[in-house]
Amino acid sequence: MRPPSEATLDGRAFDLLCLTMTCVLGVHASHLPWWLVAGLALVLALRWWQRRRHGARPPALLKLPLLALLAVAVVFTYGTIFGQQPGSALAVGLLVLKLLESETPRDARVGVSFACFGLMAALLFDQGLVATFVVALGLLPALATLRALEPAQAPTNLPRALLPGLALLAAAVPLALLAFALVPRLSSPLWGAANSPEARTGLSDRMSPGNFTELLTDDRPAMRVSFDGPAPAPELRYFRAYVMWLYDGRTWEHADLRRADGQARPLETLEARATSRYEIDLEPTHRTVLPALDVPLTAPADAQLSADREVFSDKPVRESLHYTVRSALYYRLQASLPAGARELALRLPQGFNPRTHALAAQWRTRYGGDEQAIVRAALALFHDGGFRYTLAPAPLGRNAVDDFLFGTREGFCEHYASSFTVLMRAAGIPARVVTGYQGGYWNPLGNYLLVRQSDAHAWSEVWLEGRGWVRVDPTAAVRPERVSLGAAAAAGDQLGWTDSGWLASLRNRWDVVNHWWAQGVIGFDALRQRGLLTPFGIRDTGTAMLGMLLAIGTALFVAIGTGWALWRRERPEPLRQALRRLEARLARAGITRRRGEGPQHYLRRAARALPAQRAELEQLMNRYLELRYAHDEPVPELLKEFQRAVREFRPRRVVK
């Protein structure tokens, strides 16, 4: 029971409170289950409708079942109520349920405070430019709600109610920038929770027909590559991730190949000719693999180079990672193949794909030991055999390669790479599958190569005598545009709006802004902060220096704010300023306001002195009195009319 003296929340404040809760639910909707978002939105809408229609709080018996249902739903979905995702889901749900008992200004203030915390929590999932801007806009209804709770607030429309909050946010930007630059960075976040387990990049160490589909239609950035010199030609933009040797008839799998003594195999010998040095900004993947231009010569810091020239980080990539690599663009990789590696590169499961084996045997009989001729025959089959590139292929059965080569003849990179590698092994040519990325969009504004998740690709490597491991891309035989123009051009209209055109160009240009935000804001770490004053000759900015600069900057902003507030206080209000302008014009006509004379008596005396303008002066007097005394604050529209009437008034000089 609330005290009898406590006021009831009015309709306008309650509407703004509901809008605040809607904003919080909206910014969290992308990482909450759809059914939870729909259920909470329904509760919010019904509560708003119920108060508008009935003006009373819902029954108290309704709150406990809803609270229990929310807790059960969170536990059922996440297995716990602790952690980043379940905690956010529970917090948003409790915030919406708070509306069921929000009937007083105190309830509204508690709800707004909780809502601001909920808005901040959304940045744990996405700190991008758009997400940050949306969270900042979500503060406007919260500020408008607090303003509506102040006494003697005149009713106004929604846009006008949000404007003061927008002005407050604009005024807070300089101080926020100061705090961003000078508050010392922490080695770990205050909340101590792990990052979101969602991987931004979908590359996996396993590949089977169809599991690339979701990845190839995902248009989010995977990485951005900046080259020291000119960017390699499109046909050289292969970024190596996993090398897959193991095949069970359907799935290719990466394996950490070790000798019997448990030691890692030595690196494959590499004779490099042309090389390229470049830097990669990799989006979070929650995996250890670091894609590198084929083939990497060295591994970056805190990473290892595998025997198959793969690069693996010492720990999973849970946040954006910047690393530098040097790769060979033209090379000879492993000129001699050990017996154990050859046996593994020829291994095929028994009892699968008999027609594929028969075709490979025909090629071996026809071409004998000319293994390059067998490779050309396989590529000619893909080029001339009626194969089609599509992201929606028909399903394959137990003998997947037979079904693909002699039945459906439609698919994308993983189908072609898998079937080509099986054909090579069946023909007695060592072969393996490599997955990673190919292509990308060269962004001239940012001077970097933007590689999206849809640029994920699979190709083959065959071992040829005297040449070593040679990259062969059978997809290029079917759809050359996949290599020369990129994934979007190869997919055509299958990607919808992501196809090439002005919209795709605009999207890629927008990525420059996002890249700047990621580097300058999200990537502003303790190391960059210590070098903040390097341009001024201070090489290392310590905590004491940062604290002193923060104190000086804060004091300066407080002084500026205080001076501005005093200046605003000394400035006459618009209504009084308009009256002074009218008095000045009447004084020039010979009618001066006497000391202690009120506005009403003064304007009446002026009307008597100017009989020809009596009606006009009486109208000005009535408007002034209405604006001054009829409302707590002058109505903006009426104030503008009064100011315009004063500007247009021209008194005639009094003749004595």
C-alpha positions, 0 to 999 in steps of 0.5 A: 500500500502506498502512502495516501500523500503519494501522487499517482503517475499521470498518463503522459509519464506512464506512456513515456515509461512504456516507451522506455521499456520498449526501447530496452526490449528492442535493443536486446531483441537480436540476442534474445529468443524470439518467443521471449521477445514476443511474450514480453512485448505482449505483456508490455502492450496489454499493460499499456492498454489496461492502464489507458482503459481502466486506470488501475494496476492489474491484480497482484496475483498476476505478478507472481505467476508471470515472474515464475514463468519468466524464471523457468523460461530463462532456465529452460533456455540457457540452463542457468540464470547466471551469465551474460545471455541468461542474465540479460534475458532475466533483467529485461523480463524483470524490467517489463514486469516492473510495469505491472506495479508502476503507479507512482513517480517513485516506481517510474524513477526506479524503472527508468534507472533499471532501464538505463542499466539495461540499455548499457548491458546491450553494449556487452553484445555489440559495440558497433557504431550503429548499436552504440547510436541506437543505445544512445537514442534509447536514453531519450525516452528515459530522460523524457520520463524523468522530465515528465515527473517534475512538478508543473510540467505542461503537457506536450507532444512526443517530439517536443518531450524528447528534445530536452533529452537530446540537448542533454545528450549533446551537452554530455558528448564532450565530457564523455569523450574526455572520460573515454580518452583519459579514464585508465583502461582495465585489464578485464571488464568490470562485470567479469563475465565471459564474452558472448559464445556466438562466433562471428565467423563460421569456418569449421574444422569439418566439412560435409555437403551442405554445411557451408550454405549458411556461411555462404549467405552470411554477409557479415565481415570476416576480416580486413586485410591491408597490404604493404604493397599492391594487393595480389590479383584476384586469382591469388587471394586464397586465404588458408585456414584448415587443411583436411586429410581425413574422409569417411565417405561424407565428411572431411575433417582436419586432424593434428597429424603427429608422428608415433612419438607424439611430436608434430611433423616438421613443416612442409618444405617451401621454396618461396619466390614472390612474397607479400607482407600484410596485416589482418584485422580478424573478427571474433571467431571463438576458434584458434585458426588464423586465416592467412594468404596462401601460403604463410611463411611465418606465424604472428606473435602468440601463434604457431605454424602447423606442418601443413602451413596453417596458422593457429593462435595460442588461444581462441579469438574472442575479440577482434584480433590484429596480426601481421603475416608474410606469405609466399604468392608463388611457391613450391610446397614439399617437393618430396612426399614421405610414404606416410603422408602419401598413404594418408593423401590417397586413403578412401573409405571402402564401399563408397562411390563405385562409379567415381572409382570406375571413372578414375580408373578409366583416366588412369588407364587412358593417361597412364602416369601423366597425372597432370593430364588426369587433373585436366580431365577432371577439370574438363568434366566440371567445365563441360559436363553440365554442372551448375553453381548454386547455393541451394543444391539437391540433397545427396545420398550415401554415395554423395560423390556419385550422386553429385557427379552423375546425378544432381550436378549442382552445388557450390565450392564444397561439393566441387572440392570434395568430389575433385579430391575423391576423384584424384585419390581414386586415380592414385594422385595424392590430394587433400581439401583446403578451406578458408576464404577466397576473393574479397572486395577491395575498398579504395577508401580504406585501402584494404581488402574486405573479406566477408563470411560469404567469401568462405571457400573450399579448394583442393591441393594435389601433389604432383611429382616435381611440383609438390602441392599444387592448388587446384580450384574446381569451382573455377572450372564451373563458375570462373566468376567465383574467383575473378569477381567474388562470391556475390557475382558467382551466386548471382541473384541467389544472394538478393540485395547483397548482389553487386550494384550500387547498394552493395557498393554503398554497403562496402563503403559504409564498412570504412566507417565501421572499420574506423569505429572498430580501430579508433573506439573499440580497439582503444586499449591501454597500450594506445592510451599510454601513447596518447600524448606521443604527438606532444613529446610525452612517450608514455602516459602513466596513470598519474598523468591521466588522472591529472589530465582528467581532473583538469579537463573535468574542472574546465568543463564544470567552469564552462557549464557554470558560466553558461548557466549563469549567463542563461540565468542573467538573460531575460526570458523571451516574454520579458525581452519582448515586453522590453522591446515594446517599452523601448518603442513606446518610450521613443514615442514619448510614453516612458514607463514609470518606476513601479508601474505594472505592465497592465497600467503602463499599456493602458496609459499608452493606449489612452495616449495613442487613441488611434492605436488603442485597440492594437495596444489593448490586444498586446496587453491582453496577450501579455497577461495571458502568457504571463499569468494563464500558464505555468510556462508561456505557450510557444505558439502564443509567445511567437505570435506576441513576439511577431506582433511586437516587431510589427507594432509602430507607435506614432509619436505623441503630440503635446 
